[in-house]
């Protein structure tokens, strides 16, 4: 049975007192107020922390409802889900704490979005709950933050423009991070370290993490070898050196799932990869090698118990992250190069006006939740979707009008 639309709330933010949850709550309060057209609530396990969060939001925040629910309390999660149309979850690492809420949403037919970048957990959730989500009508949308909305919607935008301009999609797309300024939070670092820890203990998981189609339906595969940058490399399109991009392992998987969920709209042999621009000349080359070594060192140290404690001493802890000033000072500029089968080329860009991981992520996540609540058709099928495959043009409109993102065509040839 599909869930009734007669619920108390349009949205509930679960994990509102987490680092991202606080930023998201402030964004929704500033955007929607309280007791207005959008009915929403904040939820978590600590009444005192939720009350403290409310007290710092602004005038009339005292009227914002609170729901008490622990991430491990199945009954409380189900009761929360029964009260709302959409749950936005910021409780991570999701591989450790996220499954009970997904299960509750699937059982109650409640729509759900989060900002996970944990591909191994997404695979498990799809395997365990997709059939039930299709039956209950729950639309589950992972990866609604910096990983992976700019990549997923960036490719979707480029393909829309390519179809209009060339009459066909681009069979190969490469995303390059031109610049990104922002800090990491402890929650993100904890998720990355947990992935490394799980992979070190499970050979099957290491194999799955190397599979670019790991979260696609089993029938969606390509015979073309997928590109994957492992070290420093020179990019002739932009005449710059490249280094691996830490988010590519999740973003590429989401983009491929979007293609699959749109019946291979980008092409059955579609290829995609991501990398960071590090500059030109000797300096750019050395920077690329330095970033490659640093990433390898982090994941190696995180995977080995004797060195993991040392990493934990020097990285932000859960609940810590960039200051509000740093979030506002952050930004990013991503470039997408798409080529059709006969060599026509399009270059587009996606920019964001705040720290990618937090200032911008909170806005993207909030608008994804709003889009789920208000913009997609009521008869949209349940299941595990991606931002591009289910929210598409409605989300693009929200991102550009409310969330500080831009999507532009730079060049065609």
C-alpha positions, 0 to 999 in steps of 0.5 A: 500500500502507498502511504496516505498523504494525510500526515502531520508533517511534510518533512522531518529532519532526523539527526538535526543536532549533527554537524550537517543537521544543524546547518540544514535545520537553519537553512530550512528555518530561514527558508520556510519559517515555522507553521507556514506553508511547509510543515516540518519538525526536527528529530533526534535522540536528545531532547535537550540538544534539540531544544538547544538547537531550536533556541539558536535558530531565531524568532518563533523557533520555539514553535518548531516541533520536536520528535524523539527517536533513536537510530536504533529504536525501530518502534520510535523510527516507525512512529516518526515515519508515520507522521511525515511524507519525507524524512531527511537523514543526516545520521552517519556513518550510515553503514553503522547507523542508517539501516533501521531508518531506511527499513522504517521508511520502506515499511511505512511508504515514507519518502527518504533522502540522505547525504551518504557517500558510502557505496557499500552501504547503498548496495546493501540497502538496495539488495535488502529493501528495493522490492519492498520499497516498490510495493510500499511506494517509498521513494529512497534517494541517497547521495543528496549532498556534494556527493553526488548532486553536482556530479549526477545533475551535472551529467544530467544537464550536459546530456539534456543540452547535448540532446538538444544541440547534437540530437544525441547524448554524449557517450563519454563524459569526464568531470574535472574539479577546477577548484573547490574550497572547503573543509571536512567535518568529522562525520565525513572523515568517520565515514571514509575511515569506516569504508577503509576499515570494512574493505580491509577486512572483506576481499569481496567488498574490495572487489565490489568497491572497484566495480563502477556498476556496483549499485546498478541493476545486475543487467546494466553493464558495459563491455567498454572498460571504464576509465579510472584515474589512479595517479597523476596524469596530464589532461590535454583538453584543459592542458592541466595536470590531474590527480584522483578525486576522493569523491569519484568512487561514489559519484561515478556509481551514482551517475551509472545508476542514473543512466540505468534508471533512465533505461540507458538514456546516456547509452549502453556503453556510456563511460564516465570518470572524475579527477581534480585539476592541479595546475600546469607545468612542474608545480601542477605535476608535483601537486598531482603526485602529492595528492595521489600519495596523500590519498593513498596514505590516508586510506592505507593508514585508516585500514590498518588498526595500529595506524588508525588511532594516529589518523584519528588524532589528527582529523576532525572528530564527529560533530566538528567541521568548518566554521560558519565563516569558512562555509560561506567563504567556500565555493566550487567549480566543476567542468564536464566534457562530453563527447558523442560517438562521432566526436562532437564535444560539449563543455559545461560547468557547475558551480556552487556558492558555499563550502561544498561539503557543508554550506552547499550540501545543506542547501542541496539536501534541503531542496532534495527533500522539498522536491520529494515532498512537493514536486514529483508526481504522486504516482511516481514509483517507489524504489531506490532512485538517484537525484537525476533519475527521479528529481531531475528538472524540478531539482535543477530548478530548485538548485539554481533558484534557491541553493546557489548552484549554476549550470551552464554550457561553456563550449560546443564544437 
